[in-house]
Amino acid sequence: MSAPPPEPEHEGLDSVGEVMHRAEAIAKAGDKAGAARLLTQLEAYIREHGESLEARDDPRESARQLLGYVSGYFKPDTGQAILEVFDVEHPVFGRASPDWLEAYLAGAADAEADRSRPDQ
């Protein structure tokens, strides 16, 4: 009987929720080695499953952007820990921790900009 095939190095990263859960645990522990492992796993997942050519062309940067983006869904202290431990930035706010109104207004401005762009 042959051995089962090896698991992909991104095993278990099938949802953004799982990425968020792992990133939170790693950041709260201050685990830089764990952060590097998760970033590598995300990179492998994006390389294999990325939906856009841009993501597959630079999966490392796409993984960094994803981690920066999801940091905004946490309370400020956890979000900041994610930014620091993973050494990433939020794509809109950088390393800042906006309050709810700043975040809302930035989202509204971005949506308005999308509406004013001509369809491609």
Backbone hydrogen bonds, N-H to C=O, Kabsch-Sander energy under -0.5 kcal/mol:
donor,donor_aa,acceptor,acceptor_aa,energy
11,E,8,P,-1.8
13,L,10,H,-2.0
14,D,12,G,-0.7
19,V,15,S,-1.7
20,M,16,V,-2.8
21,H,17,G,-2.5
22,R,18,E,-2.5
23,A,19,V,-2.8
24,E,20,M,-2.6
25,A,21,H,-2.0
26,I,22,R,-2.6
27,A,23,A,-2.7
28,K,24,E,-2.7
29,A,25,A,-1.5
30,G,26,I,-0.7
30,G,27,A,-0.8
31,D,26,I,-2.2
32,K,30,G,-1.3
35,A,31,D,-2.2
36,A,32,K,-2.2
37,R,33,A,-2.1
38,L,34,G,-2.7
39,L,35,A,-2.5
40,T,36,A,-2.1
41,Q,37,R,-2.5
42,L,38,L,-2.9
43,E,39,L,-2.3
44,A,40,T,-2.2
45,Y,41,Q,-2.4
46,I,42,L,-2.9
47,R,43,E,-2.5
48,E,44,A,-1.8
49,H,45,Y,-3.3
50,G,46,I,-2.6
56,R,52,S,-2.0
57,D,53,L,-2.4
58,D,54,E,-1.4
62,S,58,D,-2.1
63,A,59,P,-2.2
64,R,60,R,-2.2
65,Q,61,E,-2.6
66,L,62,S,-2.3
67,L,63,A,-2.2
68,G,64,R,-2.2
69,Y,65,Q,-2.8
70,V,66,L,-2.7
71,S,67,L,-1.2
72,G,68,G,-0.5
72,G,69,Y,-1.4
73,Y,70,V,-1.9
74,F,71,S,-1.3
78,T,75,K,-0.5
79,G,75,K,-2.9
80,Q,76,P,-2.6
81,A,77,D,-1.8
82,I,78,T,-2.2
83,L,79,G,-2.3
84,E,80,Q,-2.4
85,V,81,A,-3.1
86,F,82,I,-2.2
87,D,83,L,-0.5
88,V,83,L,-1.8
90,H,94,G,-2.6
94,G,90,H,-1.8
96,A,93,F,-2.2
103,A,99,D,-2.3
104,Y,100,W,-2.5
105,L,101,L,-2.8
106,A,102,E,-2.2
107,G,103,A,-2.2
108,A,104,Y,-2.6
109,A,105,L,-2.3
110,D,106,A,-2.2
111,A,107,G,-2.4
112,E,108,A,-2.2
113,A,109,A,-2.3
114,D,110,D,-2.1
115,R,111,A,-2.1
116,S,112,E,-1.6
117,R,113,A,-0.7
117,R,114,D,-0.8
